[in-house]
Amino acid sequence: MNVLDLPFNQILLLKPSDLPDTILMLEDELKYQNHLGTVHASAQYALAEATSGEVLERNFGDWNGAYFPVVRRVEVKYKNPAKGKLFSSGFIAADSAVKAKTELSEKGRTLVDVQVKIADEAKSITFESTFTWFIAKDKK
């Protein structure tokens, strides 16, 4: 499933990014601001979580319901105030992806870390995170 098709992500109006080397974006909208006039922490988190799911999909492909991923743990650091349009990037370390794919085929489950960063239009890093996903074979 495409992360942008999830109802919550549709509420946020997340979009594919139009900048090179980035994945998703969050438009500059008043509704995403906090009491300081910067992008709310929750809006940044939602963008990062969706990005981590997109990175998972890009690395593991479409499982057609054979496996289900859920977020197990998240480590977040808000680095700078976020202003304007936000852009996300993310990756899974190559050795971690290989290990996770092996564990999925041998054990039917695995944990994998997805690194995500968010930057604003000024290219200031506003958010860094590690999303640990639990992936297991669907027992249905």
Residue pairs with C-beta under 8 A, 6 or more apart in sequence:
1 57
2 57
3 9
3 14
3 24
3 50
3 53
3 54
3 57
4 10
4 14
4 15
4 16
4 24
4 50
6 50
8 46
9 46
9 50
12 26
12 43
12 46
12 47
12 50
13 26
13 27
13 29
14 24
14 25
14 26
14 46
14 47
14 50
15 24
15 25
15 26
15 27
16 23
16 24
16 25
17 23
17 24
17 25
17 87
17 88
18 25
19 25
19 87
21 89
22 87
22 88
22 89
22 119
23 51
23 54
23 55
23 88
23 89
23 90
24 47
24 50
24 51
24 54
24 87
24 88
25 47
25 85
25 86
25 87
25 88
26 32
26 39
26 43
26 44
26 47
26 85
26 86
27 85
28 84
28 85
28 121
32 39
32 40
32 43
33 39
33 40
34 40
34 41
36 81
37 83
38 81
38 82
38 83
39 82
39 83
39 84
39 86
39 120
39 126
41 78
43 86
44 78
44 82
44 86
44 118
44 126
44 127
45 76
45 127
45 129
47 86
47 88
47 118
48 76
48 88
48 90
48 116
48 118
48 127
48 129
48 131
49 71
49 74
49 131
50 88
51 88
51 89
51 90
51 116
51 118
52 71
52 90
52 114
52 116
52 129
52 131
52 133
53 69
54 90
55 90
55 91
55 92
55 114
55 116
56 69
56 92
56 112
56 114
56 133
56 135
59 92
59 97
60 67
60 97
60 100
60 101
60 135
65 138
65 140
66 137
66 138
67 104
67 135
67 136
67 137
67 138
68 135
68 136
68 138
69 133
69 134
69 135
70 133
70 134
71 131
71 132
71 133
71 134
72 111
72 132
72 133
72 134
73 131
73 132
74 129
74 130
74 131
74 132
75 129
75 130
76 127
76 128
76 129
77 127
77 128
77 129
78 126
78 127
79 125
79 126
79 127
79 128
80 120
80 124
80 125
80 126
81 126
82 118
82 120
82 124
82 126
82 127
83 120
83 121
83 122
84 120
84 121
84 122
85 120
85 121
86 118
86 119
86 120
86 126
87 118
87 119
87 120
87 121
88 116
88 117
88 118
89 116
89 117
89 119
90 114
90 115
90 116
90 117
91 114
91 115
92 100
92 112
92 113
92 114
92 115
93 113
93 115
96 112
96 113
97 112
99 110
100 110
100 111
100 112
100 135
101 110
103 109
103 110
104 110
104 135
104 137
108 136
108 137
109 134
109 135
109 136
109 137
110 134
110 135
110 136
111 132
111 133
111 134
111 135
112 132
112 133
112 135
113 130
113 131
113 132
113 133
114 130
114 131
114 132
114 133
115 128
115 129
115 130
116 127
116 128
116 129
116 130
116 131
117 125
117 127
117 128
117 129
118 125
118 126
118 127
118 128
119 125
119 126
120 126
